[in-house]
């Protein structure tokens, strides 16, 4: 059960990084 929980945390971290990256790209494109 702990393994799946760790995988879930890693997946969430990756999603957060991707979302932050998309926001940064959008801001860069505007400027």
Backbone bond lengths (Angstrom), bond angles and torsions (degrees), N, CA, C in turn:
res aa  C-N    CA-C-N  psi(-1)  N-CA   C-N-CA  omega(-1)  CA-C   N-CA-C  phi
1 X - - - 1.470 - - 1.529 109.87 -
2 X 1.324 116.98 -35.10 1.472 119.08 -178.68 1.527 110.80 -68.93
3 X 1.345 116.36 -31.59 1.469 119.45 -179.39 1.531 109.55 -63.47
4 X 1.333 116.59 -45.80 1.470 119.42 -179.34 1.522 109.81 -64.06
5 X 1.315 116.71 -36.20 1.471 120.14 -179.95 1.527 109.73 -64.77
6 X 1.326 116.81 -41.06 1.469 120.73 179.36 1.532 109.54 -65.66
7 X 1.335 116.66 -42.30 1.469 120.45 179.03 1.523 109.54 -60.80
8 X 1.336 116.16 -39.46 1.464 120.63 -179.48 1.530 110.01 -63.01
9 X 1.329 116.57 -42.84 1.472 120.71 -179.91 1.526 109.97 -63.89
10 X 1.331 116.56 -41.72 1.471 120.11 179.90 1.523 109.95 -63.73
11 X 1.337 116.26 -42.93 1.470 120.18 -179.84 1.523 110.02 -61.85
12 X 1.330 116.51 -42.48 1.471 119.58 -179.96 1.521 110.33 -64.45
13 X 1.324 117.37 -40.57 1.468 120.89 -180.00 1.533 109.51 -62.29
14 X 1.336 116.81 -41.82 1.469 119.99 179.76 1.524 109.99 -63.84
15 X 1.338 116.23 -43.48 1.474 120.18 -179.94 1.522 109.66 -61.52
16 X 1.336 116.81 -42.81 1.470 120.09 -179.81 1.523 110.06 -61.71
17 X 1.335 116.81 -42.29 1.469 120.18 -179.68 1.525 110.06 -63.59
18 X 1.326 116.61 -41.87 1.472 120.24 -179.49 1.519 110.05 -64.18
19 X 1.340 116.90 -43.93 1.468 120.06 -179.65 1.522 110.38 -63.11
20 X 1.330 117.44 -42.56 1.471 120.67 179.12 1.523 109.42 -63.93
21 X 1.319 117.30 -39.74 1.459 121.40 179.46 1.522 110.79 -62.73
22 X 1.344 116.83 -43.19 1.465 120.41 179.51 1.519 110.16 -63.06
23 X 1.327 117.30 -42.39 1.472 120.70 179.48 1.526 109.43 -61.80
24 X 1.327 117.30 -43.00 1.467 121.55 -179.12 1.528 110.03 -63.07
25 X 1.323 116.77 -42.30 1.475 120.77 -179.56 1.523 109.65 -63.41
26 X 1.331 117.23 -42.34 1.469 120.26 -179.27 1.523 110.08 -63.16
27 X 1.339 116.82 -43.25 1.469 119.86 179.44 1.528 109.65 -63.36
28 X 1.338 116.59 -40.40 1.463 120.79 -178.77 1.531 110.41 -65.44
29 X 1.343 116.63 -39.31 1.464 120.14 -179.25 1.525 110.47 -66.27
30 X 1.329 117.11 -36.87 1.472 120.04 179.97 1.525 110.25 -64.65
31 X 1.338 116.67 -42.02 1.474 121.22 -177.19 1.532 109.62 -80.67
